[in-house]
């Protein structure tokens, strides 16, 4: 069931007034399952040579790889269709000048807080307007979303807005942009889309060319991203906390991709914010706590770790394995007390279209691989009582601390581009139970939920329709929430 009442008149108006539109942008934001499938398929086939586990992905880099690409005669229909879809999208996103006005309207019943890579509605009613412009060196996007019954009391949001300046092989930008760091499909342990995007200033590499020097050429195509953001300024125990995030992602072999990630919370009201504090943060001088200084001797709270994706080098074995391991603490200058995620995915070309399936396991307890992991540790620290959150949601995995998730997902992409996805999950929330402040963002007590979700999207001549339906079974029914959830969404250009 979908709560249409609040958005019914808007959706009806959208269908009546539907006309084609164009959306040009320098980045491909996370959220589109079909586009991610297409890009990974092309990367595993060697058409795309750069890393593909850091989102958003640079469109110029993708366009350079796919435009003019020639597939072998024995290429599967699924690979040929994926190439055509990405080529078409790359041409559309490369258009200069104003991109016109787009809008999106959605209605939902109890939006799922366990957000995955798929960009589903955050609130029960949303109306979004977007206008952009792109030139040779400058890109800008203004995106305003009005929501009903905002979970964070912000009924007007600028998520997705940015301004960017191209300088050499780097894009310098400022705004509110979604991030997804890592190979997982159901979550990122360090920086995902469970929380709304953090307003930040960023520097990112546009093209993933390998180093020219023989000493570093072995790294292969690589990408780097650095950002400095500002967390909420009120309604948390320590407001105005700064957020630092850095990632280097490289591909030394066609079948191997590696990533190194690091994030930090520092500064904030009543906290040291000077250069010395920032220097200690950078060099990892984090645990200098003594009886006299306490938590004030620590420059901030950090997470760091690595991830990988290994695909089969043989065409006859279309499989890939991936993992992400993020340390909540530091020991000897290296990450420690790891959170973990492992998964496998396979794909095939069928008469119905391209098929991709994945299995994934994620655990957000510290020392997750031990028989007795540490609870009340992950995404928690004594410096910032609000924890590793932004506007009430986890910056890392949507489960928040002490969660464990088993998932199976299947995606079918039809030759025409419409897609059907099915996701089955078993999730154990807040296994530690008696968690001190901050309270767990999803469940105050241990709880287990089993759910199945189905999504379908289809593009029409005048816009795109997305539908979702889900069913959840809780061990302990939440105070708010429903067994049956769903959404309907329409997007088009004016």
SEVO-293615 format. One line per field, with one value per residue (C-alpha): x, y, z; residue in one letter. Coordinates in steps of 0.001 Angstrom, whole numbers, padded with zeros to 6 digits. Layout:
east	X|...
north	Y|...
up	Z|...
code	A|...
***
This chain:
east	000000|001138|-000014|-001233|-003546|-000924|000641|-002289|-003159|000518|001061|-002063|-000921|002500|000976|-001165|001584|004368|006892|010446|013379|017169|019374|023086|025620|029364|028713|026651|025125|024412|020893|020260|020461|020277|023098|025276|024676|025560|028764|029946|029181|031274|034060|034248|034380|037320|035400|035600|039111|038781|037496|033725|033181|033354|030100|029350|031309|032774|030754|033662|035747|032937|032120|035725|035724|032386|032196|033583|034096|034032|032767|033977|031715|030926|029751|026548|023302|023312|026749|025753|022574|024457|026960|024189|022415|025580|026596|023172|023306|026863|025852|022853|024877|027585|025299|026386|024234|021044|019473|015917|013631|013030|010637|010005|006957|006537|004166|005195|003935|006501|009701|012222|015008|017255|018228|020280|022085|018676|017499|014070|011945|012970|009593|005914|005415|008095|008038|011394|012316|015710|017440|021068|023690|026950|029810|033396|034685|031661|028695|025815|022674|019846|017634|014887|012716|009634|008558|005617|006046|009828|011611|014219|011843|013362|010460|012570|015853|018650|019962|021567|022438|026033|028347|031557|034655|036876|040594|042926|042053|040197|036694|036330|032730|030513|027027|024888|025828|025081|028087|028503|031993|032541|031392|028339|024784|022894|025171|028565|030227|031880|029914|026553|023151|021323|021780|021002|024022|026357|026990|030640|033432|035076|038029|037808|039822|037964|039887|041313|044483|047328|050575|053130|056138|057204|057388|053638|052272|051509|048684|046707|043785|043018|040644|040885|038265|038669|035917|035363|031827|029775|027318|024114|024294|021584|019474|022524|024722|027744|026672|028795|031022|033217|033422|036490|036379|039095|039234|041716|040436|042620|042521|045925|044340|041151|039874|040996|039804|040998|039880|041229|038806|039033|036543|036736|034532|036397|035949|032427|031021|033334|035951|039457|039476|042973|045716|047383|044169|043790|047423|046963|043860|045714|048639|046321|047343|043929|044314|046250|043749|045040|043368|043766|042613|040117|038388|039639|043080|041662|041425|038334|036652|037856|037000|039317|039711|039817|037633|038132|036296|037725|036027|036647|039230|037369|034323|032788|032718|030799|031384|032805|033645|033895|034471|034800|036517|036379|038200|036346|039518|043268|046189|049784|048725|046523|042756|041509|038207|036876|033331|032902|031044|031525|029548|029452|027642|027043|025483|024144|022520|019097|016300|014442|017371|020436|020274|022409|022224|024169|024453|025818|026633|027265|028119|028411|029809|033478|035742|032876|034760|035373|033170|032332|032273|032265|028871|028129|031342|030743|029674|029962|032587|032988|033740|030506|027480|025372|027668|028483|025215|023791|020241|019274|020618|023854|026511|027746|025560|021833|021671|023591|025671|025586|023585|023912|022337|022002|020672|019908|019148|018174|017999|016531|017226|015098|016482|014333|015849|012971|014138|012693|014526|013759|015549|015210|016861|017172|018439|019325|019234|020913|022202|023947|020644|021275|022977|023919|023356|022938|020014|020092|018717|016448|015609|015910|016026|017309|015039|015001|013266|012756|011627|011169|011101|010191|010943|010093|011079|010244|011036|008345|008623|007616|009222|010102|007871|009156|007147|008105|006366|007692|006655|008447|008045|009399|010148|009106|006710|008001|005903|005796|005949|003948|004323|003376|005343|005665|006090|005229|007381|007217|010092|010180|011447|009424
north	000000|003525|006644|008573|011053|013750|013547|012342|015704|016464|013131|013535|016993|015542|012939|015522|018074|015568|016745|015611|017120|017033|016697|017425|016978|016374|013500|010357|010314|007069|005695|004223|000413|-000003|002436|000850|-002579|-001272|000409|-002626|-004878|-002663|-002426|-006199|-006523|-004071|-001300|000985|000893|003224|002464|002145|001808|005529|007401|009881|008858|011394|011495|012802|009790|007350|009119|008940|005179|004278|006692|004881|001640|-001468|-004722|-008096|-010037|-012555|-009903|-010865|-009006|-007746|-006157|-004532|-003144|-001809|-000029|001627|002811|004288|005917|007530|008785|010097|012131|013530|014510|016189|018856|022398|025291|025272|021888|023083|022409|018925|017888|014774|013955|010963|009535|006831|004836|004549|005006|002305|003683|000757|002600|000760|001975|002556|006167|005732|008531|009647|011090|010308|013177|014878|017456|018307|020975|021066|023431|023210|024690|023249|024869|024008|024917|025667|023492|024399|022674|024072|021381|022183|019526|020166|017319|016570|015548|015978|013553|016231|019231|020513|020703|022490|020882|021641|018071|017575|021254|022207|024546|023173|024598|022497|023178|020994|017387|018307|019461|021805|021928|022962|021765|018877|015740|012083|009795|006024|004723|001028|-002036|-002943|-002902|-002656|-000234|001389|001008|004441|006791|005923|007448|006506|010078|013103|014584|016699|020253|020151|021584|018907|018291|015292|013890|014026|011518|008332|008196|006139|007772|008337|007418|003785|003830|004392|003150|-000232|001368|001671|004076|005863|008340|010607|012536|014938|016881|019088|019483|020938|018860|020218|023429|022656|019919|017758|017664|019093|021267|022651|019585|019526|016476|015380|012570|011277|008341|006935|004258|002445|-000475|-002155|-004930|-005155|-007756|-006015|-002760|-001412|001506|003312|005510|007741|010039|012215|014334|017206|020695|021609|023819|023798|021708|022714|023690|025056|023957|021794|019854|019357|018243|015646|014458|013997|012075|009846|011141|010215|008331|010807|010761|011230|011740|015503|016242|013494|013586|017134|015634|013830|015868|014078|010811|008865|005837|004350|001171|-000470|-002263|-004457|-005949|-008941|-010095|-013273|-012893|-015574|-014615|-018023|-017383|-014110|-013670|-011034|-010978|-007860|-006717|-003649|-003454|-000232|000343|002215|002715|003135|001043|001748|004253|001707|001016|-001410|-002833|-003532|-003475|-005821|-006464|-009260|-010189|-011900|-011087|-012832|-011792|-013354|-012501|-014119|-013909|-011644|-009248|-008803|-010565|-009698|-011314|-010661|-011967|-009721|-009860|-006746|-006422|-003092|-004348|-003776|-006821|-008291|-011460|-012590|-014975|-012214|-008856|-005505|-003833|-000129|000675|001217|004733|005776|007862|009852|013142|013545|012133|012228|009609|009144|010633|013527|014723|011605|008966|007014|008453|004884|001808|002375|-000328|001981|000329|-003386|-004483|-007620|-008036|-010950|-010006|-011460|-009203|-009897|-007285|-007845|-005137|-005517|-004703|-001547|-000359|-000999|-002831|-005065|-005697|-007992|-007733|-010155|-009281|-010496|-007759|-007890|-004406|-003081|-006480|-004792|-003718|-001239|001425|004712|008062|008558|006201|003829|005576|002661|000558|001275|-002459|-005562|-006362|-008584|-007739|-009888|-008064|-008361|-005399|-005186|-002181|-001482|001472|002288|005264|006730|009321|012018|010898|007999|006020|004139|001841|000060|-002375|-004037|-006262|-006456|-008847|-007574|-009563|-006473|-004190|-000574|002196|003819|001876|-000652|-004168|-003054|-000218|001254|004279|005699|008285|010241|012255|014359|017515|020631
up	000000|-000751|000991|-002059|-000320|000226|-003226|-005382|-006889|-007599|-009322|-011422|-012521|-013370|-015680|-017475|-018014|-018755|-021348|-022104|-020201|-020093|-017014|-017505|-014693|-014176|-011731|-011617|-008128|-006257|-006280|-009754|-009592|-013370|-014044|-011370|-012911|-016381|-015188|-013229|-016202|-018483|-015904|-015499|-019303|-019499|-021306|-018251|-016791|-013812|-010300|-009887|-006113|-005240|-005845|-007278|-010374|-012800|-016026|-018161|-017123|-017947|-021221|-022415|-021845|-023413|-026356|-029353|-027427|-029604|-028178|-029461|-031803|-029066|-026596|-024813|-025534|-021933|-022381|-025691|-024156|-021133|-023396|-025393|-022249|-020718|-024027|-024317|-020718|-021174|-024228|-022390|-019311|-021421|-022906|-022108|-021025|-018945|-018415|-018039|-015102|-013704|-011006|-008934|-006847|-004563|-002000|000462|003385|006199|004164|005005|007272|006245|003088|000479|-002642|-004235|-003917|-002340|-000802|002692|003727|003149|000720|-001393|-004186|-005741|-008289|-009982|-012415|-013516|-015772|-017078|-018983|-019835|-016366|-014200|-013202|-010919|-009729|-007629|-006162|-003665|-002033|000040|002315|004592|008249|008076|010398|011213|011162|007898|005467|002803|001760|-000687|-000945|-004366|-004868|-005683|-007542|-009024|-010698|-012956|-012313|-014353|-013577|-010383|-009623|-006644|-005460|-002590|-001769|-000552|-002489|-001737|-001126|-001285|-000540|-000999|-002973|-000857|-002186|001129|002924|003357|006738|006549|004272|002752|002076|005281|006506|004389|002561|004695|003373|002326|000228|-001913|-004203|-006525|-009398|-012718|-014832|-013346|-015472|-014044|-012910|-015641|-013526|-013504|-009688|-009333|-012648|-011085|-009083|-012309|-012790|-009547|-008038|-005007|-003054|-000141|001601|004615|005894|008727|010746|012302|014302|016879|018499|019335|022464|020606|017642|014789|014520|011426|009214|007252|004671|002353|-000033|-002552|-004883|-007447|-009859|-010366|-012455|-014459|-012005|-008789|-007223|-003874|-001735|001322|003296|006324|008039|011138|013364|015004|016433|017604|020363|023378|021565|020374|016710|016071|013695|016355|016853|013118|012822|015576|013790|010502|011994|014018|017445|018833|022085|024210|027050|030584|033927|033832|030319|029589|026236|025551|024873|021840|018625|017365|016456|013431|011328|008712|006733|003362|000843|-002196|-005141|-007011|-010206|-012135|-014948|-016938|-019010|-018438|-014664|-014170|-010440|-008122|-004421|-002303|001235|003427|006819|008821|012103|014834|016883|016363|017624|016691|014039|012237|012313|014967|016294|012809|011493|008533|005317|002752|-000323|-003685|-006896|-010197|-013492|-016667|-019966|-020373|-022917|-020454|-020064|-017870|-014511|-011474|-008049|-004875|-001335|001408|005104|007211|010905|012726|016023|016855|016436|014413|013442|017033|018928|021390|019563|021354|021671|022314|020447|016740|015691|019366|021164|024358|022588|020637|022492|019330|017819|014143|012941|010951|011516|013419|011035|010785|008466|007967|007598|008053|010779|013132|015868|016765|013741|011669|008242|005837|002418|-000995|-003930|-007540|-010302|-013774|-016359|-019461|-022931|-023040|-019742|-017338|-014229|-011531|-008262|-005332|-001979|000944|004282|007827|010143|013831|015323|018486|019635|022574|024085|026931|024880|026600|024959|022123|021791|018866|015777|014787|017858|021579|022355|020543|017637|014583|011338|008271|005175|001443|-000929|-004605|-006812|-010437|-012600|-016182|-018399|-020604|-023353|-020880|-017649|-015362|-013006|-009943|-007711|-004509|-002192|000962|003833|007214|010119|013475|016605|018548|016729|016674|018153|014725|011506|009551|008250|004740|003152|-000312|-002512|-005912|-007653|-010912|-012385|-015548|-017181|-017863
code	X|X|X|X|X|X|X|X|X|X|X|X|X|X|X|X|X|X|X|X|X|X|X|X|X|X|X|X|X|X|X|X|X|X|X|X|X|X|X|X|X|X|X|X|X|X|X|X|X|X|X|X|X|X|X|X|X|X|X|X|X|X|X|X|X|X|X|X|X|X|X|X|X|X|X|X|X|X|X|X|X|X|X|X|X|X|X|X|X|X|X|X|X|X|X|X|X|X|X|X|X|X|X|X|X|X|X|X|X|X|X|X|X|X|X|X|X|X|X|X|X|X|X|X|X|X|X|X|X|X|X|X|X|X|X|X|X|X|X|X|X|X|X|X|X|X|X|X|X|X|X|X|X|X|X|X|X|X|X|X|X|X|X|X|X|X|X|X|X|X|X|X|X|X|X|X|X|X|X|X|X|X|X|X|X|X|X|X|X|X|X|X|X|X|X|X|X|X|X|X|X|X|X|X|X|X|X|X|X|X|X|X|X|X|X|X|X|X|X|X|X|X|X|X|X|X|X|X|X|X|X|X|X|X|X|X|X|X|X|X|X|X|X|X|X|X|X|X|X|X|X|X|X|X|X|X|X|X|X|X|X|X|X|X|X|X|X|X|X|X|X|X|X|X|X|X|X|X|X|X|X|X|X|X|X|X|X|X|X|X|X|X|X|X|X|X|X|X|X|X|X|X|X|X|X|X|X|X|X|X|X|X|X|X|X|X|X|X|X|X|X|X|X|X|X|X|X|X|X|X|X|X|X|X|X|X|X|X|X|X|X|X|X|X|X|X|X|X|X|X|X|X|X|X|X|X|X|X|X|X|X|X|X|X|X|X|X|X|X|X|X|X|X|X|X|X|X|X|X|X|X|X|X|X|X|X|X|X|X|X|X|X|X|X|X|X|X|X|X|X|X|X|X|X|X|X|X|X|X|X|X|X|X|X|X|X|X|X|X|X|X|X|X|X|X|X|X|X|X|X|X|X|X|X|X|X|X|X|X|X|X|X|X|X|X|X|X|X|X|X|X|X|X|X|X|X|X|X|X|X|X|X|X|X|X|X|X|X|X|X|X|X|X|X|X|X|X|X|X|X|X|X|X|X|X|X|X|X|X|X|X|X|X|X
***
